[in-house]
Amino acid sequence: MTPSELKAKIELSGQEPYFFTRKTMSFFGDTMKNYGVRDAEDCWELYRKHPVKHGLQNSVYFDKVTFKRIFK
């Protein structure tokens, strides 16, 4: 799974419609090149390769079936 594939599936599911918008990513100083995806057992972990504005580097987790965001 690549970050772009995960983005497409999340957008198709309609679970997190604003997570990958240009406006949201610009606000946090993020780009798609800065993302990576790891398999985290029952979910996908979307992680940042480098910190963005204000040192933000937290991972975000998405369910593998529904692509709904999971808060860990």
N, C-alpha and C positions, 0 to 999 in steps of 0.2 A: 504494500500500500504506500503510495506516495502522498505528500501533502495535497497535491492537486486533485488526486482521486478522492481523497477524504473530503476535500472542500466540495467537490461535485456531488458526492453522496449526501453530505449534510444539507446542501442547498436543495437537492431533490426531495429530501425527507421533510423539509420545512420546519425542522426542530429549532435551529439557531439561525434565523434569516439575516441577522445583522452582524454575525461574528466575522465574516470575511468581506464585508463591504469595504470599498475603497476609503470611505470616510472614517470608518472605525479603525482600520489598519493605519491610516495616516495619523489619526489622533494619538495612537500609541507608538508611532514611529516604526511600524512593522512592514515587512515585505514577505511575499511567499517564499523567497529564497532563504529567509531566516528560519523557516520551519522545517522540522523533521518529524517523522512518525515512527513510533515503536509499538510493538505488540505488548500490551500490559495485561496478560491473562484474559480477562473477560471484556476488555475494552481496548480502544486505541488511544495511545498517549501522543498528543500533539505537543511537541516541545520546541522551545526557541534555542537556536544554536548559539546566539549571542544576545546579551541583554539589550533591551530597548530603552526608551525614555524612563528616567528615574530608576534605572537598574532592574526593571521588570523582567523576570526570566522564568516565571511560573509555567508549569505544564498544564494542559487542559485535557480532560479525558472525555471520550465519547463511546457510548455503547456500540458494540459491534453489529448488533441487529437493527436497532431503531435509530442509531446515530444521534440519540439524545445526549445532551451534556450531562456528565456525572461529576458531582462535587466530592472530592476525596479529602 
